[in-house]
Amino acid sequence: ILMVVGALIILIASINFINLTISRGLKRANDIHIRRIHGSSKTAIIVQFMIDSVILVTISVIIAFAIVFWSLPLYENLINKELNILNIFNIQSMLFIVSGIITLGIIYGLVPAYFLLKADSRQSLKGGQVVAKRTGFNVGLITFQYAISIVLICGTIITYKQLIFTQNSNLGLNKEQVLSIDLVPSLKKNLPNFKSRLLENPNISEVSFISDNITQFKQYGTLVIVNDKRHVFKYAIIDPEFIPLMGIELLQGDKFSEDIQSQMGEGYILNEAAWDIMKNSKTKDDGYAIGKRRLLGVIKNFHFESFHNKIEPMIFYWAPNDYHNIALLKLTAGNTTQSLNYIDKIYREMAPGSLCKYQFIDEEFNQLYTSERMMVKLLGIFSLLAILIATLGIISLSTMAAETRTKEIGVRKVNGAHISDVVVMLNKDFLKWVTVAFIVAVPIAYFVMNKWLENFSYKTSLSWWIFALSGSLAFVIALLTVSFQSWKAARRNPIESLRYE
């Protein structure tokens, strides 16, 4: 996605380059056509345009490299990854860059040359036809620019909205103030004592032992046959404290109990997704038996993966301590540092030479959406960049439009038109183009972001206000930009305006 967005940014910048080249060429139109009258060939003029463009693109690439070197630490911090800038300087990359410079230089030279040379020499000397053709072409480019900008703004808002949705949705468990600790083999042999030592600290209210981190429950599956159909249930080894510690709701039946040790080898617990499959089993009269084990209870579904995936059928066993690799600790709020120091002290005492590796459960869940958070930041930056580039383009076009209507503005003011009338006249066309851009952008943004949201099994809605807000932002920015240029043109002395042509 980010590569596509980067390509769109380059496309927007390319449109601006072409617009500015045409505008610059218009000021040289008389010179160009005088050269044509005196025998210069179209080929020579086109080649000159292409050479100028290649030189400008080359300078731009050099400046871009300087910016990349300067901003690399910021970008690495943004994506939380270290990059080696020297990887750019290999044969393949350099060939790509050189070919890109030549290709873009040719395109940037051909397009303006085509429009300038197509005009009639005599009309060009009058300054009329070239401007008309330029305006029609550039209007399409500016509209396209703003359409891309609106799509990017929509994408940023929707991505952020989905990220907030994942953070605020009920996961079916309480992940706050729960610490996950890796258990080394020497410690697993003495878990009861480790647990009792931990609970001596008043800031540690509960301790549970499980087979894997909650976000890693997806790793292991077991084959369960229900009514002659094969199903794969994810499974985890837990202890009686896991369900209450994590605040998971028991829907029916019982949870594991320390008072009934026989449950360790004879019982199991299902989540709702697994129960929906198991409840119609032929083994109902036999306690929904799976081997020697019988169903004890059903707990409410809880998320142990990202929202990209549906909650899968899950079965929970209670097994001896050898199967437990993770300790979960419920900490009281406000004394986290003291609690961590105490935990580290006990860990080192009971497992000498071992490093106490821990992580909070909420951090584990946050890591599931690292790419989405990075995308929100980068899309936001790209959206601002796209709007900035499009705004520069519309400044150029509005300035040229005002210049081509200088005499008309002077006549209107002599005949009693107010500054506001002139501003409205000049603004009307530009705002119409932004409206067209909005109409084009909305279905594109809806389609693209709806496809992106299909990657999530649990997702936010594509609310109408997202598109309205995106269009409004683009509209307001364009309005302010064009109004300022129109206001400057409208304040011009009408006598100067009438002399302009």
C-alpha atoms as one frame of an Amber mdcrd trajectory, in Angstrom:
protein
   0.000   0.000   0.000   2.743   2.424   0.957   4.535   1.818  -2.361   1.325
   2.718  -4.206   0.920   5.829  -2.060   4.536   6.795  -2.762   3.920   6.373
  -6.488   0.831   8.603  -6.220   2.886  11.293  -4.471   5.427  11.162  -7.299
   2.551  11.389  -9.784   1.149  14.470  -8.038   4.586  16.074  -8.027   4.989
  15.184 -11.711   1.701  16.891 -12.516   2.913  20.021 -10.752   6.191  19.885
 -12.643   4.353  19.665 -15.965   2.010  22.505 -14.952   4.891  24.739 -13.959
   6.878  23.832 -17.078   3.917  24.743 -19.276   3.433  28.004 -17.360   7.119
  28.816 -17.737   6.900  27.843 -21.399   3.984  30.212 -21.937   6.222  33.108
 -20.981   8.672  31.846 -23.615   5.929  31.235 -26.196   6.789  34.260 -28.288
  10.467  33.323 -28.284   9.629  29.728 -29.252   7.462  30.705 -32.177   9.831
  33.391 -33.393  12.444  30.629 -33.507   9.973  28.514 -35.487   9.411  31.364
 -37.945  13.168  31.696 -38.414  13.538  28.037 -39.245  14.053  26.165 -35.982
  12.638  22.660 -36.212  10.103  21.214 -33.785  12.596  18.470 -32.991  15.225
  20.961 -31.849  12.741  22.735 -29.587  11.462  19.432 -28.135  15.026  18.249
 -27.479  15.758  21.529 -25.701  12.708  21.028 -23.469  13.780  17.451 -22.687
  17.356  18.463 -21.861  16.082  21.167 -19.500  13.741  18.655 -17.855  16.420
  15.972 -17.422  18.722  18.524 -15.786  15.963  19.640 -13.396  15.018  16.045
 -12.524  18.685  15.213 -11.876  19.022  18.175  -9.525  15.791  17.106  -7.802
  17.122  13.572  -7.277  20.344  14.933  -5.755  18.322  17.109  -3.377  16.090
  14.109  -2.603  19.132  12.019  -1.634  20.265  14.788   0.704  16.820  14.889
   2.318  16.811  11.083   2.662  20.173  11.122   4.441  19.009  13.896   6.741
  15.604  12.399   7.567  16.637   8.723   7.780  16.891   8.698  11.616  13.406
  10.213  11.844  12.016   7.601   9.457  13.751   4.754  11.312  12.206   5.996
  14.541   8.822   6.178  12.844   8.861   2.575  11.586  10.891   1.301  14.555
  13.395  -0.367  12.257  17.022   0.272  11.342  17.778   0.749   7.649  21.042
   0.672   5.719  21.070   3.580   3.288  24.024   2.034   1.425  21.657  -0.634
   0.068  20.432   1.996  -2.377  23.825   2.177  -4.044  23.783  -1.131  -5.877
  23.725  -1.707  -9.627  20.005  -2.493  -9.842  18.964   0.545  -7.797  21.258
   2.925  -9.661  20.033   1.639 -13.035  16.458   2.148 -11.848  17.216   5.701
 -10.688  19.055   6.649 -13.893  16.323   5.167 -16.097  13.723   6.987 -13.979
  15.526  10.297 -14.445  15.694   9.833 -18.214  12.084   8.622 -18.506  10.638
  11.409 -16.368  12.828  13.980 -18.121  11.514  12.874 -21.517   7.885  12.947
 -20.330   8.297  16.313 -18.613   9.839  17.713 -21.790   7.451  16.200 -24.335
   4.140  17.177 -22.728   4.701  20.948 -22.469   6.480  21.030 -25.833   3.493
  19.302 -27.429   0.999  21.875 -26.124   3.164  24.861 -26.912   4.099  23.777
 -30.434   0.552  22.745 -31.289  -0.658  26.329 -31.055  -0.738  28.539 -34.110
   2.290  30.847 -34.288   0.257  33.971 -34.879  -2.141  33.196 -31.993   0.788
  32.495 -29.705   2.206  35.896 -30.399  -1.133  37.317 -29.271  -1.015  35.176
 -26.137  -4.439  33.659 -26.589  -4.707  30.108 -27.897  -1.831  28.661 -25.905
  -3.359  29.882 -22.681  -6.732  28.388 -23.540  -5.245  25.004 -24.318  -3.036
  25.144 -21.243  -5.967  25.935 -18.990  -8.071  23.010 -20.203  -5.205  20.555
 -19.803  -4.063  21.874 -16.436  -7.583  21.881 -15.029  -7.696  18.129 -15.582
  -4.333  17.687 -13.876  -5.298  19.806 -10.857  -8.589  17.912 -10.528  -6.671
  14.652 -10.614  -4.257  15.956  -7.958  -7.035  16.862  -5.578  -8.809  13.560
  -6.180  -5.649  11.709  -5.090  -5.304  13.988  -2.061  -8.893  13.334  -0.979
  -8.384   9.571  -1.369  -5.268   9.758   0.834  -7.080  11.808   3.483  -9.923
   9.271   3.498  -7.399   6.446   3.804  -5.681   8.112   6.760  -8.935   8.707
   8.639 -10.272   5.193   7.998  -6.986   3.550   9.025  -6.932   5.606  12.220
 -10.599   4.788  12.885  -9.872   1.049  12.519  -6.894   1.342  14.871  -9.046
   3.092  17.480 -11.703   0.399  16.969  -9.184  -2.335  17.790  -7.976  -0.470
  20.872 -11.416   0.327  22.295 -13.247  -2.899  21.457 -13.988  -5.398  24.208
 -11.465  -8.226  23.880 -13.396 -10.489  26.219 -10.618 -10.311  28.815  -8.959
  -7.746  31.056  -5.430  -7.108  29.820  -4.629  -4.161  32.092  -1.945  -4.536
  34.763  -1.251  -8.162  33.790   2.415  -9.100  33.545   3.680 -12.064  31.507
   6.922 -13.749  32.653   8.890 -16.426  30.798   9.588 -19.492  32.968  12.968
 -21.203  32.698  13.157 -25.017  33.225  14.754 -24.735  36.676  11.890 -22.536
  37.863   9.162 -24.782  36.437  10.196 -27.499  38.905   9.179 -25.329  41.848
   6.176 -23.305  40.678   4.090 -23.646  43.883   6.868 -22.084  45.953   7.470
 -19.411  43.285   3.778 -18.549  43.377   3.638 -18.324  47.174   6.718 -16.094
  47.257   5.189 -13.755  44.677   1.884 -13.506  46.543   3.718 -12.348  49.658
   3.915  -8.964  47.936   0.643  -7.036  48.509   1.004  -5.430  45.053   0.608
  -8.857  43.392  -2.983 -10.036  43.772  -3.126 -13.125  41.533  -0.728 -15.553
  39.841  -1.511 -18.047  37.078   0.574 -20.441  34.991  -0.180 -21.189  31.327
   1.509 -22.921  28.412   2.078 -19.904  26.135   1.573 -16.176  25.872  -2.072
 -15.389  25.174  -1.244 -13.889  21.781   0.530 -17.169  20.916  -2.440 -19.471
  21.636  -2.910 -19.737  17.877   0.286 -21.773  17.505  -1.031 -25.174  18.516
  -4.071 -27.116  17.412  -5.645 -30.452  18.212  -7.888 -32.576  16.007 -11.418
 -33.007  17.357 -13.956 -35.234  15.591 -17.559 -34.134  16.057 -20.293 -36.196
  14.389 -17.727 -37.764  12.063 -16.456 -34.343  10.954 -12.892 -33.211  11.592
 -12.318 -29.907  13.327  -9.102 -28.278  14.470  -9.400 -26.612  17.872  -6.641
 -24.348  19.132  -5.598 -25.421  22.597  -3.752 -24.118  25.640  -2.728 -25.503
  29.000  -3.996 -23.340  31.868  -4.525 -23.589  35.615  -7.579 -22.765  37.781
  -6.479 -19.129  38.293  -6.278 -18.207  34.599  -9.983 -17.524  33.957 -10.597
 -15.283  37.016  -7.223 -13.514  36.676  -7.959 -12.497  33.079 -11.559 -11.594
  33.866 -12.973 -14.050  31.313 -16.706 -14.677  31.689 -17.881 -18.222  32.465
 -21.088 -18.755  30.472 -22.082 -22.185  31.759 -20.763 -25.084  33.785 -17.677
 -24.835  35.989 -14.088 -23.711  35.710 -11.112 -25.691  36.945 -10.781 -25.874
  40.726  -7.755 -26.506  42.933 -10.050 -28.565  45.182 -10.753 -31.107  42.447
  -7.359 -32.362  41.276  -9.012 -35.049  39.142 -10.001 -32.289  36.703  -6.355
 -32.043  35.718  -6.573 -35.153  33.576 -10.304 -35.573  33.134 -11.832 -32.207
  32.240 -11.692 -29.523  29.581 -13.215 -26.119  28.941 -14.366 -24.665  25.605
 -14.825 -21.163  24.285 -18.073 -20.190  22.538 -16.675 -20.847  19.054 -15.785
 -24.427  20.019 -19.071 -24.921  21.885 -21.054 -23.941  18.773 -19.449 -26.961
  17.083 -19.503 -29.328  20.036 -23.032 -28.721  21.376 -24.663 -30.944  18.754
 -22.188 -33.774  19.271 -23.419 -37.366  19.513 -21.362 -37.634  22.702 -23.733
 -35.300  24.553 -24.998 -38.066  26.831 -21.414 -39.007  27.650 -20.461 -35.527
  28.854 -19.216 -34.453  25.419 -16.290 -36.790  25.878 -13.019 -36.188  24.070
 -10.974 -39.254  24.900 -11.018 -39.570  28.685 -11.898 -35.941  29.259 -15.370
 -34.504  29.873 -16.665 -30.980  29.310 -16.593 -28.868  32.474 -17.735 -25.482
  31.221 -17.948 -22.898  28.459 -16.307 -19.475  28.596 -17.095 -16.392  26.553
 -15.064 -15.843  23.404 -12.006 -13.673  23.904  -9.523 -12.373  21.354  -6.119
 -14.017  21.426  -5.181 -12.864  17.904  -5.462  -9.562  16.084  -8.754  -8.406
  14.606  -7.511  -9.650  11.243  -8.608 -13.147  12.296 -11.872 -14.560  13.549
 -11.933 -16.027  17.035 -11.160 -19.695  16.497 -12.506 -22.708  18.421 -10.428
 -23.104  21.566 -10.091 -25.914  24.088  -8.393 -25.541  27.472  -6.767 -28.281
  29.517  -5.338 -28.333  33.011  -2.026 -30.142  33.095   0.971 -30.562  35.447
   3.485 -27.752  35.894   5.890 -29.156  33.308   3.539 -27.859  30.604   3.545
 -24.290  31.926   5.964 -21.888  30.234   4.450 -18.545  31.208   3.484 -16.958
  34.523   0.752 -14.303  34.564   0.752 -11.815  37.441  -2.042  -9.392  38.263
  -0.496  -6.211  39.655  -2.160  -3.416  41.543  -1.961   0.002  39.921   0.429
   2.649  41.186   3.348   0.555  42.427   4.582  -0.971  39.192   8.287  -0.173
  39.630   8.440  -1.627  43.153   6.524  -4.698  42.004   8.897  -5.320  39.083
  11.939  -4.988  41.334  10.450  -7.491  43.767   9.586  -9.954  40.974  13.101
  -9.711  39.546  14.596 -10.337  42.998  12.497 -13.479  43.622  13.152 -14.731
  40.095  16.937 -14.445  40.508  16.806 -16.134  43.900  14.864 -19.126  42.596
  16.550 -19.315  39.178  20.152 -18.155  39.715  21.915 -16.977  36.568  18.645
 -16.583  34.637  17.335 -13.300  33.283  13.766 -12.425  34.205  12.070 -11.672
  30.863   8.693 -10.033  31.201   6.171  -8.020  29.234   2.785  -6.551  29.978
  -0.121  -8.246  28.216  -1.485  -4.965  26.860   1.889  -4.375  25.151   1.668
  -7.829  23.550  -1.733  -6.960  22.100  -0.473  -3.556  20.931   2.300  -5.291
  18.985  -0.372  -7.061  16.932  -1.178  -3.701  15.298   2.327  -2.303  14.787
   1.901  -2.141  11.006  -1.443  -0.322  11.317   0.017   2.315  13.638   2.925
   2.833  11.252   0.494   3.115   8.337  -1.557   5.780  10.113   1.566   7.898
  10.663   2.904   7.466   7.130  -0.478   8.014   5.460  -0.914  11.169   7.530
   2.470  12.460   6.363   1.760  11.491   2.753  -1.670  13.151   2.895  -0.165
  16.410   4.148   2.495  16.200   1.455  -0.104  15.531  -1.246  -2.254  18.462
  -0.125   0.813  20.723  -0.009   1.877  19.759  -3.533  -1.673  20.095  -4.876
  -1.970  23.495  -3.194   1.240  24.671  -4.853  -0.236  23.550  -8.151  -3.490
  25.390  -7.617  -1.571  28.539  -6.603   0.265  28.393  -9.919  -2.892  27.774
 -11.907  -4.950  30.434 -10.098  -2.180  32.981 -10.646  -2.069  32.195 -14.373
  -5.880  32.289 -14.582  -5.930  35.716 -12.945  -3.264  36.968 -15.351  -5.204
  35.789 -18.414  -8.336  37.615 -17.162  -6.578  40.810 -16.085  -8.285  42.971
 -18.713 -11.689  41.423 -17.927 -11.173  42.186 -14.230 -10.315  45.806 -15.069
 -13.436  46.223 -17.243 -15.677  44.737 -14.531 -14.227  47.047 -11.863 -14.652
  50.106 -14.110 -18.289  49.083 -14.560 -18.854  48.955 -10.778 -17.904  45.418
  -9.755 -16.770  45.044  -6.148 -13.695  43.112  -5.022 -15.991  40.390  -3.665
 -17.633  40.032  -7.098 -14.252  39.518  -8.744 -13.161  37.031  -6.066 -16.355
  35.000  -6.522 -15.903  35.059 -10.301 -12.334  33.740 -10.090 -13.088  31.236
  -7.318 -16.099  29.678  -8.977 -14.249  27.563 -11.531 -11.590  26.338  -9.106
 -14.101  25.227  -6.501 -16.028  23.478  -9.250 -12.903  21.455 -10.076 -12.433
  20.504  -6.411 -16.070  19.394  -6.321 -15.470  17.222  -9.385 -12.354  15.831
  -7.691 -14.453  14.961  -4.623 -17.067  13.191  -6.755 -14.327  11.166  -8.439
 -12.418  10.457  -5.209 -15.263   9.176  -3.011 -16.054   5.939  -4.905 -12.333
   5.245  -5.356 -11.629   5.785  -1.648 -14.646   3.685  -0.665 -13.600   0.806
  -2.910  -9.916   0.844  -1.883 -10.530   1.162   1.862 -13.359  -1.369   1.816
 -10.910  -3.819   0.221  -8.357  -2.996   2.922 -10.920  -3.534   5.682 -11.656
  -6.975   4.256  -8.326  -7.983   5.810 -10.031  -7.665   9.203 -12.638 -10.063
  10.535 -13.719  -7.384  13.019 -13.753  -3.897  11.539 -15.077  -0.389  11.816
 -17.707   1.064   9.510 -17.110   3.315   6.515 -19.093   6.247   7.903 -20.337
   8.979   5.579 -18.686  11.690   7.690 -15.219  10.383   6.753 -15.762  11.264
   3.105 -17.522  14.532   3.975 -14.643  15.577   6.244 -12.016  14.672   3.636
 -13.820  16.629   0.935 -14.372  19.578   3.279 -10.673  19.751   4.161  -9.689
  19.776   0.487 -12.436  22.308  -0.290 -11.416  24.701   2.501  -7.714  24.526
   1.601  -8.494  25.206  -2.067 -10.899  28.013  -1.143  -8.360  29.787   1.059
  -5.590  29.360  -1.506  -7.565  30.578  -4.514  -9.315  33.350  -2.572  -5.988
  34.876  -1.601  -4.779  34.876  -5.212  -8.145  36.216  -6.419  -8.140  38.936
  -3.773  -4.702  40.131  -4.900  -5.874  40.246  -8.528  -9.128  42.026  -7.601
  -7.305  44.765  -5.659  -5.233  45.702  -8.683  -5.746  49.207 -10.073  -8.246
  48.901 -12.973  -6.168  51.321 -15.070  -3.173  48.973 -14.787  -5.463  46.061
 -15.619  -6.741  47.727 -18.787  -3.161  48.480 -19.884  -2.094  44.859 -19.217
  -2.911  43.640 -22.703
